[in-house]
Amino acid sequence: MKLFCKLSVCLSLLFLSSSLLSAEDLQLSLRSQTETSPGSGRYHRLEHKESWDPQQTAIIVCDVWDYHHCLNAVRRLEQFAPRLDQLLKTARAQGVTIIHAPSDCMPAYQGHPARQRAQQVTFNGPIPEGIENWCSKIPSEEKAVYPVDQSDGGEDDDPEEHKAWAAKLKSLGRNPALPWKKQSPLITIDGGKDFITDKGDEVWRILGSRGIKNVILTGVHTNMCVLGRPFGLRQMAQNGKNVVLVRDMTDTMYNPKRWPYVSHFTGNDLIVSHIEKFICPTITSDQILGGEAFVFKKDQRPHLVIIMAEQEYETKKSLPKFAAENLGKAFRVSLVFADDKERNKIPGIEVIQDADIVLFSVRRRVLPKKQMEMIKKYVALGKPVVGIRTASHAFSLRGKEPPKGYADWPEFDATVFGGSYHGHHKNDLKSIVTINPAQKQNPILTGIPDKPFPQAYSLYEVLPLAKGTTVLMTAEIKGKPVEPVAWTFMRKDGGRSFYTSMGHPGDFKQPEFVRLLVNGIYWAAGLNPADVQLSDKVSLRESRHWTVVSVPEFVKPQGTAGSRWYRCVARVPKAWMAGEPLLLKVPAAAGNTVQAWVNGTALKQRGDGFIIGPDVVTMNDANLIVVEVSGSGAGADVASVPQLISASGALSLSGRWQYRAGDDRAFANMPLPAKFGTVTDIVFKP
């Protein structure tokens, strides 16, 4: 009897401890981005801690299908799906509600307990208006510039592999364009606990009936379904849920052959950044599972952190542009900006702890001691450092003592770059830069013509340099000593550094300087500068990608030949189609003619507009409007504000459209429905 009692007590304690364990809050670190100051277009990337009650939390698994038309998308999903499955099992055991949402696949789950559970939920609370619809944009995105072109569908397959994959899908009895029929078998569905649905109103009823305040989104694809589905990030965010994206348990449909011409994984990062700025925070799977965040096998990009804290040379503007144009193929880039009001505050500098290479553009700042120790620790580990212009006196106060609790590092120049900056020549004395003849074969000088070019601003006095430096370029002012302007330094800690005293806005306009800085970053990171692919800057007149312009104000560039194409997306309410057909008005400027398409269907002209019948419109959803302008009319192509007119009202189409020049009739449509291929910039809705 005593043994039985002891056993009962032990079992009770075990059950109690298990219950307490399952009831423990989720400890999450939410990452978001806030503008450095209103309208700056620059963002601090910050993290904050939150505790979420598992009983008030749900995970929605978006469109993790069994097959996909893009083979590379399938491969990437198969890489992270096993970890996603573990994430769901761990969260489920803690009491988190799991909702599987494989869109278009409900017939496969007819009679499944998890599907029936979703259908049988009752909830008497309010259901948000439009929750059953796709959402292409929410108010917080009104001024956002969408970061990628996904209008081709985002497939990044090798053409031959894609052809073979389509044939395989067909042999399996699948439609190669829409091959999914159910959720991936790599994801476990618990028939006794989980829910299956692809309907926004059903998801909302599940959340409401269980008192769920917090929603975690995972799955694919981030820039399409995860954002736009009725149960996606936008709908959850605009309807008041505490929603986050698991940024390492997702993937983007982005083709590196499309703007902004970066690697697929940088395309992922750009979409995640857009979400953090305008939609909701993000987390990583290790916050629930432990271990390390997931990284795709082919994502070998070094993590480059660019720290900008100086006012004189506006590198907070030039460096982000430089990075966007030249580093997106090879690097994962994090931008860190100084606070716009507090001089010695650099929010988000903690990201240096995860850096593989750091670029400093800092002038005479001191930091809280803990942050300065982070920088010193990074350098002491022998990791690569790049510096431009004022980085030579980044943490020196000219002999002044730092405020209490702050630290300087006056030896930074000598320790990290092997330099000895002690001033500069007058700003009006122009110097000429030349390559060091002894270093013509140095890899950092790859692709740079061996001819003099002007430095944009004052010449720094940096001699003498330390042992271990190699001078790559020098500059001279007539009658003054020659000074090094670019060199490498093999540090005592074993690390490699590259420094250039150039970095004025005018220098960034010099192709020689741009290539020098790109090469220096590649070299410091251990990459081959010969592999550098500089930005192919193409004018609007000959642009090979769609560019955002303002209509009707936009004036075509001089010398533009052939057709000019404009496109936007309009959401058409169902009520608008109850009476007369819609009328699209796009007033052409004198000397021009206009043709128009909606969702790829050519429209017939009637009077001063184009007729849009119900057969070409997707109601309560995104509709692609494309206009072709031809002719030699001067000034703007569109004479006045375009409008979409119905019997019950009119929608002004004044604002951001996409523009492209050329004579390709394929521009009249997208290879997939507008809601998948469009970008937030060009969406109009009543």
N, C-alpha and C positions, 0 to 999 in steps of 0.2 A: 504493500500500500504506500509506504514511504517513497519507494522507488517510482511508483506511478505519479505521486504528487510532485516529486522533483522533476520528473519528465514533463509533467504538465506545465510547471512553472517555467522550465527552460523553453518549451515550445511557445508559451505565451510571450516570454521576453524576446524570443526570436521573431515572432510575428510583430510585436510592438516595434522592435528595431527596424524590421523591414518596412513597416508602415511609415515610421519616421523618415527612413531613407527615401522612400518614394515620395514623401511629402516635402522634401527639401526643395527650396527654390532654385531655379536655374540662375546661375551667376553669369551674366552676360556682359561683354564689353562692346557697346554699340559705337560704330564708327560713322561719323557724318561729316559734312563739310559746310562751313559757314563763310559768307563773304567777308573779306578783310575789312571792308567798309562798303556801304551801299553804292552799287553801281560800279565797283572796281573791276569786276570780272575775275578777281583773284580770290582764292579760297584757302582757309585754314582747314586742314584735315585733322579732326579731333576725335578722341574716344572718351566715353563716359560709362560708368558701371551702372547696371540695373539688375534687380532681382525680380524674376518673374515666377509667379505661382504656377506650377505645372497644371493644376486643375483649371486655371484660367487661360491656358495656352493651347494653341493648335498649330500643327505643321501641315501645310498644304503642299502636296507633291504634284507639281504641274507638268503634264504632258511628257512623262518619262515613258515613251512608247516602246513597243517591242521592235519596230522597224522605223526607218526614216529614209527619205529620198536622198539625203546627203550621207555618203559613206563615212567621211571624216567625222561628221556629227555622231554617227553610231559608234565609231571607234572611241571618241572622247567620252561619250556617255558610259561605255563599257569600262572605262578607266575609273570613273568616280562613283559609279552605281554601287559597287560593293561597300564602299565607305558610307554612302548615303543610306544603304540598308541598315548598317550598324548604327548610324545616327538615329534612325527611326525606331529601332529596337530599344536603344538606350532611353530615348525620350518616352516611348510608350511605357516602359517599365517604371518611369518616374511619374506617370499619370498624365502625360501630354496626349491630347486628342490628335489622331492621325487621319487626315483626309486625303485620299488618293483621287486625283483629278486628271485622268487621261482623256482629253477631249476627243469627241467623236467615237468613243469606244464603248458606250453604255450597252449596246446590244450584247457584247461579249460577257457582260456581268448580270444579265437578266437572271433573277433567282438567286444571285450570290447574296449571302447574309449581309455583307457590308454595303451592298447596293440597296437592299431592302431596308436596312437600318436608316440610310440616308433618305429614302422615299417616305418613310413612316414618321419622321421627325415632325413634331407639332411645335409651333412657336406663335404666340399671339401678339408679339411685339411688332413694331413698325418694320417694314421692308424698304430699304432705300430705293428711291425712284431710279430706274435704269440699271439696277444691279444685275439684270439678266443680259446686259449688252456688253460688247467689247468697248474698251475705253482707250482712246488714242492720245488723250492729253488731259491733264488736270490743271486748275488755275495756277498752281505753283510753277508750272512749266512755261507759262506764257512768254517769258523773255529768254527762255533757254535756247541755246544753239545746239541742236542735236549733233552728237559727235561722229557718227558714221553714216555712210550711204549703204542702206540695206535693200535698195529697191530692186536689186537683181536676185533677191532671195537669200543671199549670203552664202551660197554653196562655195566651198573652197576645195572641191575634189580635183584630182588630176583628171583631165577629160577622158582618157582611156579607162581609168579605173571607174569613173562614174558611169561610163557606157556599160562596162561589164557588170557593175552593181545593179543597174537598171534591168539588165537582162536576167540577172539572178532573181530579183524581186518578181519579175514577170513569171519566171519558171516556178516560183513558189505560190503562184496564184494571187499575187499582190499587185495593186495598181502602183507602178513605179513613182507616180507623182504624189499619191496619198497611201502609203503602204501600211500604216499603223492600224491595228485592230484591237489591241489591248495594251495594258501596261507591261513594261519589261519584266520578264521572269526573274531578273536580278533583284527586284524589290519585293519583299515579303508583305502580303496583305493578311492581317490578322482578322479572320472572319468573325471572331467573337468580340472585337473591340472597334475596329476601324470603320471608316465610311468611304463609299465610292460615289462620286458624282462629278459632273462637269458643268453643273448649272449654278449660276451665281446666286439665285434665290434660295436654292437648296443649301448651298454652303452657308448663306447668311442665317438660315433657320437653325442649322446645326450649331453655329457659333452662339446664336441667341439663346437657344434652349439649354446650352451648357454653361452659360455665363462667361463665355470666352472673351477676354479683352485683348489678348496678345496673339498675334499671328506671325508665324515664321514661314516664309516662302522659299521653296527650293525646286529644282527641276530645270526644264529647258523650254524655250530658249529665251535668255534674259531679255533681249531687245525686242522680242515679239510677244510670245505667249505669257511669260512670267510677268511682264509689265501690263499687257493689255487685256488678258482674259477677264471675264466677269468676276472671277475669284482672284484676280491678279493684284499686283502691288498698288496700281493706281486706284482701283476700286476700294481696296482695303484702306488705303491712306486717306482718300477723300471722304470716306464714310466713318472715320473716327477710330479705327482700330490702331493699336500700337503694333505696327507691322515692321518686320525686318526681312532682309534678304540674306540667305547664307551664301556669301559671295564665292566660296570655294566649292560649292556643290551646285554649280550651274555652268552654262556654256552659252555662247552667243553665236548667232548665225551672221557671220561677217566674212567677207571675201577680201583678202589683202590686195587684190587687184583693183579694188574700188577705194574711193576717197575715204579716209585720209592716207591710204597706201602704207599702212603699218602692218605689223604681224597680226595674226589672228588673236594672239593672246593679249596684245596691246589693245586690240579692238574690244576684247572682254573688259579690260581695265577701264577703257573710256566709257563703256556703258555703265559699269559699276559706279564710276565717278559721277556720271549724270544722275544716277539714282540717289547717291549720297547727297548731292547738291539740291535736288528738286523733289524727290519722292519720299525717301525714308532712309533710316540708317541700315548698316549691314553688320553681320557677324561672321564668324568662321566656325567650321565644324568642330575644331579642337576645344571650343568653349563648352561643348556638351560631351564630346567623346574623350577629350584629353589627347595627348600626343601632339602632333604638328598639323597645321592646316594642309589640305590637299593641294598638290601642284601637278599639272599635266606633265607627262614624261617628256614631251617635246618642248616644253617651256623652259629653255635654258638661259633665258635673259638675265644678265646681271642686274641687280637692283641699284639704280643710280638715284641718289638723293641730291637735289640741288637746293642749297640754302642761300636765300637772298635777303640781305639786311644792309642795304646802303641806299642812299637817296641821290647821290651825285650823278650817277650814270644810268639810272632807270633800268637796271638789269632785271627788275621785277617785271618789266615788260618785254625786254629783248630776249632774255633767257627762256621763258616759257614758249615764245614763238620759235626760237631756235630749236628747242627740244622737240616741239611738235613736228617741225619740218624735217628734222634730221636724225632723230634718235629712236623713233617708234618701231623700227624694224628689229633693232638689236637689244634694246634696253627696256626694263620696267622702270619708269621714271616717277619719282615722288617729288613734288614741288613744295618747298617750305618757305613761307614768307614771314618777314618780321611784322609785328603788330603795327598798325598804321598810327597808333597814338602813343604807345609806350615804347620808347627807343630800345630798351634792353630786354624786350620780351619777344621771343620767337615761338609762337604756338605750334605744337606738333613736331618740335625738333627731336622728340624721342624716337622718331622713325629711324634716326641714324643707327639705332641699335640693331636694325634689320638690314642695314645697307651693305652692299658689296663694293661700292665706290661712292665717294662724296665729292661734289663740286661746291666750292665756297665762293660766294660773291658777297663779302661782308666787309664793313668798314667801321672800325673803332667802336665796337660794342663790347659790353661785359655781360655775363650771363649768371643766373643763379648757380651756385657752386655745384649743385648736383648735375646740371646740364653741361657745365664746362667739363666735369669729370667724364661725362658720356663721350664728349669729343676727344678728350685725351686718351680714353680707353680705346676708342675706335682706332686712333692713330697708332697707339702702342701695339695693337694687334698686327701691325704690318699691312694694313689694308690700304688700297690706293686712294690718293687724294689729287684733285685737280683744283687749281685756283686761277681766278682771273682778276686783273686790275687791283682793286683795293684789298683783295685777300691777303696781300703782303702785310697789311697792318689791320687785319681783321679784329683782333682782340687786344689792341694796344691803345692806351689812353694818353700817350705822350707824357708819361711820367706821373700822371694823376693816379690817386688811389681809387679803386672801385668802391661803390657804396657798400655798406654793411650787408653781408649775405651774398654778395656777388663776387665773381672772380674774373680776372683778366688773364691773358697769356701773351705777354709781350715777346716771348721767344718763338711764337708760332711761325713766323717767317723763316727764321734760321733753322728751326727744328724740322719743319715740314717741307719747306721749299728750298732750303739752302741759300736763301737770299739775305740781303741786308738793306732793305729799303730805308732811305733816309731823306727822301724828298723828290721833287720833280721840277723840270724846267718850266719856264713860263708857258702859259697855255697858247700864246700866239706864235711860239716857235715851233714850226712844223718839222717833223722828222721823217726820214725815209728808211723803210724797213728792207733789209736784204737777208737772204739765206746765208748761213755760215757755210763757206765752200767746203769745209772739212766734213760737213754732215749732209751733203746732198743725197746720200743713199739712206739716210735715217728714215725708218718707216713712217715717222710722224710727218715727214715732208712729202709723202706720197701724194701725187695729184696736184701739187702746188707749183705753179710755174716759177722757174728760176729767174725772176726779174724783180726789180725794186717796186715797192708800192708804198703809198703814203700812210703813215699812222694818223688816225683821226684826231687825236688830242695830245695832251702834253706827254713828254717822254719822262719815264720814271728813272731816278738814279738808284741803282741797285747793287753796284759793285762795292766790295768784292763778293764773289759767290764762293760757296763752300766747296770743299773737296767732295767729289761724287756728283757734281752737276755736269751736264752736257749742254752747251749753248747751241740752240738750233737757229735762232734768228737774232740779228742785232739791228739797232736803229741809230741814225746819226743826224745831229743838227750841225750844220756847217760851223766850224770853229769850236765845237764842243767835243768832249770825249765820247767815243762810241759806247753805247750801253746795250746789254742783252735785253731782249724783249720776249723771248720764249726759250725755256730750257726744261730739262728733266733733272730729277734728283733721286738718287738711290739712297734712301734714308738708313740711318743706323739701326732702326728697328726691322729692316729688311723690306720695307714697303717702297713702292715707287710713286713718285709725284711728278705732275706736269704743271707748270705755271707759265702764264703769259701776262705781261703788264698791260696788254691791250684789253679792250672791253668797253670802250665808249660806244654809244649807239651808232656812230658813224663806222666803227670797225665792223659791226655786224652787217653792214651793207657791202663790205668788201668780201668777195668770194674767197680770196686767199686766207683771210682771217677765219671765215666760217669753216673752211676745210681744215685749217690748222687746229681749231678747237675740237672739231669732231674727231680728227685723227688722234689728238692728245688724249681724249676721253677713251677712245678705243684702245690705245696703247696702254694706258694706265689700268684698264680693266682686263688686260691680257688678251684682247682681241686683235685681229690683224687689220690695220688701217687700210690695207689694200681691198678689204671687203666693204668699205664704206660706200653707201649709196645715198648721195645727197638728194635733197628735195628737188623734184623736177617742177620748177615754177612755171606754170602755164597761165597766160592771160585769159580773162573772161572771153575774149574774142575767139580763142581757140581751145577753150576749156574742154577737157575730156571727161569732166564730171559735172553733175548738177551743183549749182551754187545758189545760195540764198540771196535774193534781191527783194527790193520793196516795189510793189506794183500799186498804183500806176506810175510812180515817180521814176522808176528805173529807165535810164537812157542807154541804149545799146552802145557798146564801145565803137569808136571810129574804126572803119575798115572791116566791120563784120559783113561777111558775104553769106548769101544763102538764107536759110530759114532760122528763125529764133523761136525757141520752144520755152513755154512757161507751164508749170504745173502746180497744183495745190490739191488739197483734199477737203471735201465738205461732208459734214454729217447731215443727212436728210431725215427729218422726223417722219414717221409713218403718216401723220395727219396731213402732211404737205401733199401727199399723193392721192388724197381723197377726191380732189376736184380736177381742175384743168392740169395738163402736163406742165412741168416746170419750164421756165425760160431762163437760159443763161445769156446774159448780156456782157459782151467784151468789146467795148467801143474801140475800133481800130483808129490809129492816127492817120491823118491824111497821107495818101500815097501807099498805104499798107492794106493787105487783105488778111482775114483771119479764118482759120478752120478750128473746129473744136471736137473733142472726144470726151466721153464719160465712161470710165471703166473699160476703155479700149474700143468702144463703139463710136463710130463717126456720127456726128449730129447733123440733122438737116436744119438749114437756116430758114428763119421766118422773120421777115422784116429786119429789125436791128438786133435780133437775137437768135438763139439756137434752141430747138425744141428737145426736151428731155422726157421721154416716155417712161412709164413705170417698169417696162421690161428691162431697162438698162441700169436701174437704180437699186442699190441694196439699202433698204429702209432701216432707220435707226442704226446706221453703221457708216463706215468711212467709204467715200466715193471719190475716185480719182478723176480730176478735171485737168485736161491737157489742152493747151492752146498753141497752135502754130501760127506765127506771124511771118509773112513774107512781104517783100516790097522794099522800096528805098526811101520811105518816109523819114524825114529828119526828126531828131529828138527822140522822145519816148515812143515805144511801139504801141502802148495802150493809152488812148486819149483821156479816159476818165475812169472812175471807179468801176470795176467789174461787179456784177450782181447776179445772185441766184434768186429768181422771183417765183413765188407760188401764189395761189389764190388767197392764202391766209397770211402772207407776209413776204418780206425780202431779206436776204442775207447779204450784207456787204462783204465783198471779197478783197477789200483794200488791206494791204499788209504784206506779209512775207510769202513769197512764192519761190519756187526753184526755177533757175534759168539755165539754158544750155543752147549753144549754137551748133548747127549742123544740118545735114539733109537726110538723116536716118529716120525713116517712118516708124522704126521700132520705138522711138521716143514717145510715141502716142500712147503707150501702155506700159504696164509692169508685168513681169512674168508670174506674178502671184497677186492675190487680192490686196487692195490698197491698205487694209488695216494691218497687214503684215509688213508691207514694203515701205509704208510712209514714215515720215519723221514728224516730231511734234512741232517743228518750226512752221509748217505750212498747213496746219489743220484749222479749218473754220467750222464753227457750229453756232446754231441759233442761240 
